Amino acid sequence: RLFEDRNFVEIVFCTVATDEQIHGFGTRLMNHLKEYLKNRVGYMLTYADENAKGFFKKQGFSETILLEKKMWKGYIKDYDNATLRCCQL
């Protein structure tokens, strides 16, 4: 979900089937998305569960949220059993 006026995009339910993960589809998709967004917003936010945290770490996401909380709090959904992660574009 794009929040261009708040300078971020929220990635919601980004999944790749387990048997397809080794092919790099998720990485290619994320690289294209970053390229598309870099002139529109400064940050990407997502919640990652234990199974996805390695992927998002490789993609440059961190548990350190660099965007001011007032910009995203109340605009994105909070998820149980997942950690909010941020990537600066």
Salt bridges, closest charged atoms under 4 A:
GLU4 OE1 - ARG40 NH2 3.21
GLU10 OE1 - ARG1 NE 3.04
GLU20 OE1 - HIS23 NE2 3.81
GLU35 OE2 - LYS38 NZ 3.07
GLU50 OE1 - LYS53 NZ 3.16
GLU63 OE2 - ARG85 NH2 3.43
GLU68 OE1 - LYS70 NZ 3.71
ASP78 OD2 - LYS73 NZ 3.53
